[in-house]
């Protein structure tokens, strides 16, 4: 972290706490008040148990941030909650305070010393250096993939350039591809999963990959439902505008439901949830979606069916790698 940002955070917290202490020593009729980047926090009425708890929660998070920034340490956001479960009671309380302080200081959560629970994985032709420890991780040497940590990493360009990046929605599909020789067939490929909606670390990792390998295609494989499509959109929007056009959604496309079903390969499911239907309708009306993706999502509206990726290979009649993905990749390369 840049020293000027560290000093700004430390000075603001120290100044804030000093003001708070000064207020406490004033007349009994005066309640504590705080000003943080122009935002005024006051307890003008009689302080009850709820007010006291809110105040204590806020000061505790501030003191934790001060320690983390001063020592240049990191803490998992879940760790903060578990350090004072009885104080916070629910993790959303501590999470909200972190986000509030980050907004008022005009910094991001990581600059306050907090990291999210790592959830994404990567595998294949990738090497990177952990800038904090100096360790070099070679993902080619790991059979089950490497956890993508929310930390400072520098991806190292390998001797054999990445041929393509495949991002899959689900961990089950990620493991299936690894176990069935995807990286043996496509030796210079890179495989990534965010295990659902991608976290900050996974999106940041993909951003760095896209900048280093600026002509390498990026493919996304998701479930054939509106949630999968929205996950593909999340990955696309996380990239710099100059790199977004390199993202290709491989599927599973809604228009494929008919052909896959006719081959008795998939087990399609009806779309019965009204919330899903509303999400589909809102997606079709969005102005920031390219015409092909909008056309695909319109199939959900027309046929009211969806499908999970696993249905392609679970009954053993079709291989995800040799049949479905190979045809898709050959059609885009």
Phi, psi and omega per residue, in radians:
X1 nan 2.417 3.126
X2 -1.095 2.469 -3.068
X3 -1.060 -0.654 -3.109
X4 -1.144 -0.579 3.089
X5 -1.240 -0.739 3.110
X6 -1.026 -0.839 -3.115
X7 -1.102 -0.659 3.125
X8 -1.086 -0.808 -3.127
X9 -1.106 -0.843 -3.113
X10 -1.092 -0.801 -3.109
X11 -1.126 -0.695 -3.131
X12 -1.144 -0.768 3.136
X13 -1.119 -0.773 -3.131
X14 -1.112 -0.745 3.122
X15 -1.120 -0.743 3.136
X16 -1.058 -0.821 -3.121
X17 -1.168 -0.611 3.090
X18 -1.108 -0.769 3.095
X19 -1.060 -0.701 -3.113
X20 -1.117 -0.787 3.127
X21 -1.093 -0.734 3.127
X22 -1.056 -0.716 3.130
X23 -1.100 -0.661 -3.095
X24 -1.158 -0.433 -3.113
X25 -1.618 0.065 3.096
X26 -1.423 -2.963 -3.099
X27 -0.975 2.610 -3.120
X28 -0.997 -0.457 -3.118
X29 -1.303 -0.242 -3.098
X30 -1.639 2.195 3.127
X31 -1.619 2.753 3.130
X32 -1.025 2.476 3.054
X33 -2.434 2.668 -3.116
X34 -2.398 2.564 3.031
X35 -2.182 2.119 -3.132
X36 -2.221 1.950 -3.105
X37 0.842 0.823 3.085
X38 1.482 -0.183 3.126
X39 -1.584 2.170 -3.078
X40 -1.690 2.245 3.066
X41 -1.998 2.024 -3.091
X42 -2.336 2.529 2.997
X43 -2.048 1.494 -3.014
X44 -1.440 -0.419 3.130
X45 -1.573 3.089 3.102
X46 -1.036 2.305 -3.077
X47 -1.349 2.076 3.081
X48 -1.759 -3.037 -3.078
X49 -1.088 -0.649 -3.135
X50 -1.158 -0.790 3.114
X51 -1.060 -0.740 -3.122
X52 -1.106 -0.719 3.128
X53 -1.139 -0.780 3.130
X54 -1.027 -0.769 -3.127
X55 -1.111 -0.776 -3.133
X56 -1.127 -0.711 3.111
X57 -1.045 -0.798 -3.084
X58 -1.127 -0.787 -3.126
X59 -1.155 -0.640 3.135
X60 -1.120 -0.761 3.122
X61 -1.129 -0.731 3.097
X62 -1.029 -0.759 -3.127
X63 -1.162 -0.626 3.102
X64 -1.156 -0.758 3.110
X65 -1.067 -0.768 -3.136
X66 -1.022 -0.759 3.140
X67 -1.151 -0.769 -3.113
X68 -1.113 -0.778 -3.114
X69 -1.214 -0.719 -3.115
X70 -1.113 -0.709 -3.114
X71 -1.633 0.004 -3.100
X72 0.945 0.805 3.127
X73 -1.811 3.018 3.108
X74 -2.219 2.619 3.071
X75 -2.460 2.402 3.034
X76 -1.202 2.428 -3.100
X77 -1.084 -0.487 3.088
X78 -1.272 -0.550 3.075
X79 -1.038 -0.722 -3.132
X80 -1.035 -0.807 3.138
X81 -1.061 -0.822 -3.086
X82 -1.263 -0.282 3.084
X83 -1.237 -0.411 3.126
X84 -2.554 1.110 -3.098
X85 -1.038 -0.741 -3.100
X86 -1.180 -0.472 3.119
X87 -1.343 -0.821 -3.057
X88 -1.504 -0.638 3.122
X89 1.250 -0.766 3.100
X90 -2.305 2.470 -3.087
X91 -1.135 -0.516 -3.130
X92 -1.055 -0.464 3.134
X93 -1.167 -0.897 3.139
X94 -1.158 -0.661 3.110
X95 -1.066 -0.753 -3.114
X96 -1.138 -0.661 3.130
X97 -1.152 -0.725 3.094
X98 -1.025 -0.838 -3.115
X99 -1.124 -0.649 3.131
X100 -1.116 -0.809 3.140
X101 -1.145 -0.705 3.135
X102 -1.068 -0.728 3.127
X103 -1.123 -0.765 -3.085
X104 -1.214 -0.512 3.107
X105 -1.565 -0.089 -3.139
X106 1.034 0.736 3.074
X107 -2.291 2.968 3.061
X108 -1.682 2.978 -3.048
X109 -1.031 -0.661 -3.104
X110 -1.151 -0.550 3.115
X111 -1.250 -0.273 3.039
X112 -1.547 -0.090 3.104
X113 1.733 0.126 -3.099
X114 -1.829 2.439 3.075
X115 -2.194 2.686 3.113
X116 -1.463 2.835 3.046
X117 -1.143 2.168 -3.110
X118 -1.138 2.398 -3.139
X119 -2.393 -0.431 -3.103
X120 -1.382 2.754 3.090
X121 -2.302 2.652 3.040
X122 -2.359 2.736 3.117
X123 -2.707 2.808 3.063
X124 1.867 -2.604 -2.982
X125 -1.413 1.125 -3.111
X126 -2.331 2.378 2.945
X127 -2.263 2.446 3.069
X128 -2.564 2.755 -3.137
X129 -1.918 2.262 3.012
X130 -1.368 1.974 -3.016
X131 -1.217 -0.313 3.125
X132 -1.481 -0.737 -3.103
X133 -1.705 -0.366 -3.084
X134 1.470 -0.070 -3.120
X135 -1.185 2.500 3.051
X136 -1.856 2.200 -3.123
X137 -1.850 2.190 3.073
X138 -1.886 1.838 -3.054
X139 -1.229 -0.288 3.083
X140 -1.190 -0.359 -3.085
X141 -1.576 0.010 -3.047
X142 -1.961 2.149 -3.039
X143 -1.317 -0.506 -3.071
X144 -1.912 0.163 3.130
X145 1.613 2.907 -3.102
X146 -2.035 2.312 3.085
X147 -1.134 2.307 3.120
X148 -1.558 1.889 -3.063
X149 -1.542 2.629 3.090
X150 -1.435 1.383 -3.056
X151 -2.608 3.109 3.131
X152 -1.419 1.920 3.126
X153 -2.201 2.643 3.090
X154 -2.188 1.997 -3.141
X155 -1.303 2.338 -3.098
X156 -1.746 2.242 3.133
X157 -1.191 2.197 -3.081
X158 -1.478 2.846 -3.127
X159 -1.072 -0.750 3.062
X160 -1.721 1.995 -3.055
X161 -1.123 2.658 3.110
X162 -1.141 2.245 -3.136
X163 -1.362 -0.668 3.037
X164 -2.860 2.820 3.099
X165 -1.989 2.181 3.084
X166 -1.956 2.079 3.106
X167 -1.826 2.136 3.130
X168 -1.957 2.565 -3.063
X169 -1.164 -0.753 -2.874
X170 -2.008 2.577 3.109
X171 -1.139 -0.635 -3.141
X172 -1.066 -0.695 3.128
X173 -1.268 -0.689 3.074
X174 -0.977 -0.853 -3.138
X175 -1.187 -0.656 3.103
X176 -1.057 -0.761 3.135
X177 -1.120 -0.754 3.119
X178 -1.109 -0.806 -3.072
X179 -1.206 -0.384 -3.094
X180 -1.870 0.351 2.930
X181 1.448 0.432 3.131
X182 -1.024 -0.763 -3.091
X183 -1.411 -0.112 2.974
X184 -1.445 -0.737 3.113
X185 -1.235 -0.705 -3.125
X186 -2.024 1.396 -2.942
X187 -1.096 -0.583 -3.079
X188 -1.742 0.272 -3.135
X189 -1.466 2.830 3.053
X190 -2.135 2.309 -3.090
X191 -2.050 2.280 -3.097
X192 -2.354 2.511 2.947
X193 -2.401 2.458 3.034
X194 -1.700 0.019 -3.113
X195 0.905 1.064 -3.079
X196 1.770 -2.597 3.067
X197 -1.042 2.173 -3.053
X198 -1.213 2.491 3.080
X199 -1.464 3.119 -3.105
X200 -1.019 -0.737 -3.079
X201 -1.110 -0.741 -3.124
X202 -1.180 -0.744 3.114
X203 -1.118 -0.734 3.129
X204 -1.120 -0.690 3.134
X205 -1.100 -0.766 3.119
X206 -1.146 -0.665 3.085
X207 -1.017 -0.822 -3.107
X208 -1.144 -0.697 3.078
X209 -1.060 -0.747 -3.090
X210 -1.155 -0.552 3.118
X211 -1.325 -0.717 -3.110
X212 -1.206 -0.768 3.124
X213 -1.886 1.306 -2.928
X214 -1.332 -0.037 3.055
X215 -2.098 0.221 -3.128
X216 -1.535 2.243 3.138
X217 -1.185 2.574 3.115
X218 -2.098 2.106 -3.137
X219 -1.938 2.563 3.141
X220 -2.196 2.301 3.119
X221 -2.106 2.108 -3.089
X222 -2.317 2.955 2.960
X223 -1.039 2.716 3.102
X224 -1.570 1.245 3.028
X225 -2.646 3.007 -3.059
X226 -1.131 -0.512 3.125
X227 -1.188 -0.676 3.078
X228 -1.114 -0.714 3.126
X229 -1.103 -0.728 3.138
X230 -1.166 -0.572 3.066
X231 -1.156 -0.731 3.071
X232 -1.042 -0.697 3.112
X233 -1.140 -0.637 3.121
X234 -1.082 -0.789 3.102
X235 -1.092 -0.736 -3.120
X236 -1.112 -0.781 -3.084
X237 -1.267 -0.336 -3.134
X238 -1.340 -0.264 -3.138
X239 -1.515 2.706 3.011
X240 -0.985 2.524 -3.067
X241 -0.958 -0.545 -3.126
X242 -1.217 -0.335 -3.055
X243 -1.866 -0.128 -3.033
X244 -1.115 -0.550 -3.106
X245 -1.237 -0.126 3.088
X246 -1.464 -0.193 -3.125
X247 -1.378 2.269 3.091
X248 -2.172 2.130 3.070
X249 -1.435 1.926 -3.100
X250 -1.336 -0.363 -3.061
X251 2.293 -2.926 0.153
X252 -1.321 2.196 -3.080
X253 -1.357 2.468 3.083
X254 -0.990 -0.620 -3.121
X255 -1.185 -0.275 3.117
X256 -1.409 -0.219 -3.101
X257 -1.000 -0.642 -3.108
X258 -1.205 -0.862 -3.114
X259 -1.179 -0.702 3.129
X260 -1.156 -0.678 -3.141
X261 -1.173 -0.649 -3.122
X262 -1.168 -0.415 3.100
X263 -1.600 0.178 -3.097
X264 0.903 0.613 3.141
X265 -1.623 -0.683 -3.025
X266 -1.835 2.750 3.005
X267 -2.010 1.599 -3.080
X268 -1.344 2.699 -3.096
X269 -2.124 2.574 3.098
X270 -1.315 2.572 3.029
X271 -1.602 1.797 -3.080
X272 -1.955 -0.289 -3.106
X273 -1.318 2.168 -3.123
X274 -1.115 -0.562 3.113
X275 -1.102 -0.748 3.108
X276 -1.068 -0.730 -3.127
X277 -1.102 -0.704 3.100
X278 -1.139 -0.698 3.122
X279 -1.099 -0.694 3.100
X280 -1.091 -0.810 -3.127
X281 -1.092 -0.744 3.127
X282 -1.145 -0.660 -3.139
X283 -1.100 -0.771 -3.117
X284 -1.076 -0.553 -3.093
X285 -1.473 -0.153 -3.110
X286 -1.151 2.483 -3.109
X287 -1.570 -0.225 -3.066
X288 -1.696 0.226 -3.099
X289 -1.820 2.398 3.122
X290 -1.245 2.759 -2.988
X291 -1.086 -0.615 -3.103
X292 -1.176 -0.762 3.119
X293 -1.140 -0.668 3.100
X294 -1.127 -0.697 3.130
X295 -1.112 -0.712 3.132
X296 -1.107 -0.803 -3.102
X297 -1.147 -0.473 3.101
X298 -1.104 -0.399 3.076
X299 -1.138 -0.593 3.062
X300 -1.024 -0.772 -3.103
X301 -1.139 -0.658 -3.083
X302 -1.313 -0.756 -2.985
X303 -1.834 -0.261 3.086
X304 0.946 0.711 3.099
X305 -2.279 2.723 3.093
X306 -2.554 3.024 -3.092
X307 -2.778 2.564 3.032
X308 -1.608 2.648 -3.114
X309 -1.005 -0.680 -3.056
X310 -1.011 -0.429 -3.117
X311 -1.105 -0.372 -3.134
X312 -1.179 -0.628 -3.022
X313 -2.080 -0.126 -3.016
X314 -1.179 -0.554 3.141
X315 -1.562 0.043 2.997
X316 1.377 0.084 -3.104
X317 -1.537 -0.205 -3.133
X318 -2.596 2.470 3.125
X319 -1.611 2.283 3.114
X320 -1.108 -0.692 -3.086
X321 -1.411 -0.978 -2.994
X322 -1.287 -0.535 -3.081
X323 -1.802 -1.192 -3.002
X324 -1.160 -0.997 -3.053
X325 -1.204 -0.669 -3.116
X326 -1.053 -0.783 3.129
X327 -1.105 -0.692 3.135
X328 -1.144 -0.836 -3.099
X329 -1.134 -0.699 3.128
X330 -1.149 -0.531 3.138
X331 -1.312 -0.293 -3.097
X332 -1.891 -0.145 -3.037
X333 -1.838 nan nan
